[in-house]
Amino acid sequence: MIIKRGIIQAFSAVSYTASVLLFEATSHFLTGVPVSNTLDGTSGLVGAMCAVLFFDEQNPQDAVVIATFANGTSGLPAPPPGRVVFVTGFRQVNAVVINSGVTQTFTLAGVGGIPGGALGVIFKAFFSSPTVGAYLTMTPHAASDNNAYVTLGNIQVASAFVNGGGLLQLDGNGQIDIKANTGNCTVTLYTHGYIM
């Protein structure tokens, strides 16, 4: 096995493969090189430096891109924090009943395409309640002020549904708290993206 440096020439988020120009072969580049699934899809920037692991040095197709990086001479910045990555929608919370005044904790990172280390999620949530005026607050786990983050609701008709979505910050462990207010709430929440 050997590791060689290269430059990303193209990246396919669909097949999770890259075309790579190796430093040793400046007139020819490899195509269809698998990219490690530990790399965030936004790391496959054209022009980014990369490390390619060759399992068999005699077979250039038996390789994988294991890392991307920027160096001081490439002029290509590393993807900055705050970039958004979309993933396939995933039901994280499924019709969970949260009683009025109760806060329940959910771990969103590590499942449904949301990686550990994500700063926040893109979510869609809905709930129903038999109590008019019921609403939810959604916060990073153990936040000191429930009203400083997401509020969803103020249900207008008993047993109706309230829908909403947006961005929600996660705590360092990828967790959120959902609190039911004014009435018991049956809650469903999907994620379909994250912020790094």
N, C-alpha and C positions, 0 to 999 in steps of 0.2 A: 504494500500500500504506500501511496505517496500523496502529499498535498501540494497543489500548485496554485499560484495566484492567477487571477484573470479579471476581466472586465465584463459586466453584464451588457449584452448587446440587445437582448429582447427578453421579455418575461411574459408567460401566459398564466394568468390566475385561474383559468379554466382547467388546464392540464397540470398546473404547478410545475412547469418546466421552464428552462431558460436556454438562451443561446449565449455562449461564453467565448470571448476571445482570450486565449491563453497568452501570457507574456512570452512564452517560448516559441509561439507560432503566430506571429503578428499578421500573417497573410491568410490564415484560415481559422474559422471558429467552429466550435462544437454546437450542434443543435439538439434540442430535445433532452437536455441534461436535467434529470430530476432535481427538484429543490427540496431541501429538508423541510418537513412540515413544522419544525420548530421555528422557522423564520416566518415572521408576519408578512402577509401578502403585500404590504406597502413597502417592504424592504427590497423588492425586486426592481429597483430604479435603474433605468438605462444609464450606463456610465458608472454605476457603482462598482467598486472593487469587490472581488469575491474570492473565497477560498474553495477550491474544488478538491474533493477527496477521490482519488482513483483507487479502486479496489484492485485492479489489474492494470499496471502501467502500460502493458502492450495492447490493451483494449480500451480506447478512449470513450466508448459508449458505456462502460461499466464504471460510472462515476456519479457523484452527487454534489450539488452545491451545499456546503455546510454552513457558510457564513457570508454576510455582506458587510461592507464597512466603507468608510470614507477615509482618505488620507489627505494630508495637507496639500499635496500637489495635484490631486484630481479636480479640485474645485467643486466637487459635488457634496453638498451638505448631507449629513445623516438625517433621516426622517425626524422631524422635530416632535416632541411630545404634543399631544393634542390632535394627532391625526385620527381620522375616523375610518373604521373598517366595517363593511357590511358583511353579514353572515346570513345563512338561511334561518328564517324565523323558527324559534324554538319555544315551546310552552314550558316556562320555568315554574309557574305556580298554577295549579289546576283546581279551580273551584274550592279553594280553601276557605272555611268559615272562620272569620276573626270576630270575636265578641267585642261589643262596644267598650272602649277604653283600654283594650288589650293591644299590646305591640307584639308582633311575631317577626322573627328573624329568618331570612332566606339567604342561602349562598348561591350566587349567580355565576361566579367565576369557576372555571373548570368543567363546565357542561355547556352544551348547546353552542359550541364554537366561541364561547367567551373565555379568553385565556387568563391564567393567573397573572396578576400585575396590571390588569385593565384598570383604568382610573374611573371609568363610568360605562354605562350601557345606553343603548337606544332601545326604548321599550314601548310596548302598547299594553295597556291594562284596561280591564273593565270589571265592574262589580254591580251587584244588586243588593238591596236591603229592604226589609219590610217597614223601615222607619223613614219617614219624610225628613229631609235635612241631613241624612247620614253622609259622611265623607271620609276619605282616606288621606293620611299623610304618609309619604314615602321618603325615607332619608337614608344616608349611609348609616350602617350599624352604629348604635350608641351615640348618635349625634346629640348635642346638647339642646338644640332648638328644633323641634319638629316642624315649626311653621316656616323655617328658613329654606326649605327644599320644595318638594312637589306636593301639591294638594290636588286631589281629584275628587270631584263630586259636588255635594249639596244636592242630593237626589230630590227631585220635584214631585214624584208620584211613587207611592209605596210599591215595592216589588218591581219597579222599573230598572233599567240598566243605565249606567253612566260609563261612557268610553272616553279614553284619553291616551295620550302618548307624549313622548319627549325624551329628554336626556336625564339620567339619574346618576349621581355620583355614587361610587362604591367605597367602602372602607378598605384598609390595607389587606384584608382577608377576602375581598370580593363579596362582601355581604351587604344587605340592605335590611331595613326595618320597615314594616308596614303596620300602621296603627289605624284601627277602626274608631271613628268618632261619631257620637250621637246615636248610633244604632249598630246592630250586628251586620256584618258585610260578608258576602260570598265573593271572593276575589280570584281573578285569573290574570296572569301576567305573562307576556311573551317578550323575548329579546330578539332583536334582528340586527344588532351591530354593537360595536364597542369603541371606546376612545382609549388610546394608549398615551 
